[in-house]
């Protein structure tokens, strides 16, 4: 009798999979700088690949200006910043891509990930979703 190999899908060892985290954001956040989400513990090793924004209710009045960025263990990623302005936050459904993620984006299962919101001019209204593409190792 010959040996029977273990099919790849049942082999031990880490596999890469992709998932998307979604965070709903109200743009009329009153604090100049605040963590919208503080210290998510992903419970797996991975890295942040890309960020993007999809506008919900448009920002139609005022002159809002803000940025969203991610932190791992309180340290900003290099890249992944999404810039929001009144002009870019309309119409509903508009897609904005974050800057290219270039470093500081790997995390271990015990690390924490936070979403930081900073504005120079507060938005009087509007909301949307921040999408974060993650490559995980399991």
Protein Blocks (a to p, Z undefined) as FASTA:
>chain_A
ZZddddfklpgcdddddddddddddfkbfbfbdcfbghiaehpacddfbdcdddfbdcfe
hjddddddddeehiaceejiacddfklmccehiacdddddfbhkaccfkbccddddddfb
dcfbdcddddddddddZZ
